[in-house]
Amino acid sequence: MKPNILHFITHDTGRYLECYGFDVRTPNINKLAEQGTIFTNYFCSAPQCSPSRASMFSGLIPYRNGMIGLAHRGFNLKKDIPYLPKILGRRRYKTFLFGVQHETQWEKQDELGYQNFFTAKTTSCADVCEVLCQSLRQGIPEPFFVSVGVSETHQRYPIVENPPQNIKVPEFLPDDIEVKKDIAGLNILVKRVDDAIGKILFVLEETKLIDNTLIIFTTDHGIAMPGAKATLFDPGIGIFLMMKGPGIPAGKKLECLSSNVDLMPTVLDYLGIEIPENIDGISMMPAVKGKAEQLRQCIYTELTYHAGYDPMRSIRTNRYKYIRSFEVRPFYFPVNVDASFAKDLFRSKGYFEKLRPFEFFFDLDKDPLERRNLINEPEYKPIIDNFRKELVQWMKETNDPLISGPVPLPENCKVSVPWGYDAKEKWLDEKS
C-alpha cells in the first residue's frame, strides 16, 4: 500500500524547539524527533509566510513560482507550476487541508490541489487538531495527503506582564524584560503546538495509521521578532524540519545544508514519483538514506514584498553568508516587524532610524550571531567578490525580476508605506 503523508506546518516558529537547543519544553515534539530524522541545517527560501510555503510545495524559489508577497495582500502563484497536492491528487492520493493555508486567498484552497477542506472553531492548533483527530478516527480514504496548518506561533503572543526573571531569550535578542515578555508568550504557543503533536501521534497509533504514514513537521520561517522574520539573517531563515515514517531512520540528525525548496522533490522521491524538471529543489533522500553527507554547496534566499517593499537577496554556504539589499532601508524595517514588546524596545533604541548597509558579509564560523559585517575587510575581498558574481549569475539564470530594477507592485496588491511604523497603514489602496 502507498504510504500516507501527514504534513503539519506552524507559523513563525523558526527552530524555537527544545530539540533544537532552545529553552522551551516540548516533550511530544522531542518524541517525534527521537522516532524520526531531524534536519539541523535547514532553511527557508524566504523569511515570510506565503513565499516560503509556496516554495515548500512547488520546489521553486518565490520569484519563479510567482509568490513574491503575501497571499492575503493579493499576491498570486503562477498557474502552470508543479504543486505537491496537485501532483499527488493525480496519483490517486486523496488530498485534505485541515486548518489554514497561506498560498492563495482563504476560499481558494482547491486551486492548490486540495480535494477536501476542513475548518475548526478557530485556527488554533487545539481546535484544528480536534477536527483532524476526529476525522482520522472516523476514517480517511487512503492513501491520503493531509496538510495541517495552524495559526501558532504567529504574533501577537499571549501577554505575560510579569515573566519569570530566569527565562532565557534567544541569543540574537537582548536580554531585556520587554523581550522576556514576548518569549514567555511564545512559550505558551509552543506548548500548544507540542500538545497537538502529542494528540496526533496518539491517534495515529490508536488507528494503526502510524506504521504507514510519513509525518512531516515543519514551519515557514523564523520567529516574529526583530532580527528574525522578514530578514535574511539566520534567525529569519533557519527553520526546523523533522520526518518520521516507513524507511525514515530513527534518532538521526542531518547536518547537510538544505532548503525548503527541497521538500517537494524529497516527498516525491520518497514515494517513487518522478520529480518535475526545471525546479530549484533537490531530493534530500540520499542524505536520509545515508548515501550522501552533503547535497548543496549553497542556498539562496530572498525577500521582495512583505508588509512593505524590501528587496533583498542572499547566498549562504556552511561558512559564509552574503546579503545584498536593493533599497535604502532602516537597519530593521519597521513595517515588516510584527507588533510586539520587543518591537517597541527596538524603536526606543533607534534601530528603526539607523540605515542598513547595502551589503553584509559574515564568516559564520567565527561569528554565528552575524554581528560583524566584514564587507569592507581586505582579507575577505576575493571571497566577497566571488559571492557578488555568483549572486548576479544566479539572478540572471533564474530570471529574477530584480536584476532589471525595482519590482513593480502587481495589480490589486496592497503594501504598507515604507516610511511607516505600523504595517496596517496601507499604500496605494486607491489602486487596489
Secondary structure, 3 states (H helix, E strand, C coil): CCCEEEEEEECCCCCCCHHHCCCCCCHHHHHHHHHCEEECCEECCCCCHHHHHHHHHHCCCHHHHCCCCCHHHCCCCCCCCCCHHHHHHHCCCEEEEEECCCCCCHHHHHHHCCCEEECCCCCCHHHHHHHHHHHHHHCCCCCEEEEEECCCCCCCCCCCCCCCCCCCCCCCCCCCHHHHHHHHHHHHHHHHHHHHHHHHHHHHHHCCCHHHEEEEEEECCCCCCCCCCCCCCHHHHECCEEEECCCCCCCEEECCCEEHHHHHHHHHHHHCCCCCCCCCCCCCHHHHCCCCCCCCCCEEEEEEECCCEEEEEEEECCCEEEEEECCCCECCCHHHCCCCHHHHHHHHCCCCCCECCCEEEEECCCCCCCCCCCCCCHHHHHHHHHHHHHHHHHHHHCCCHHHHCCCCCCCCCCEECCCCCCCCCEECHHHC
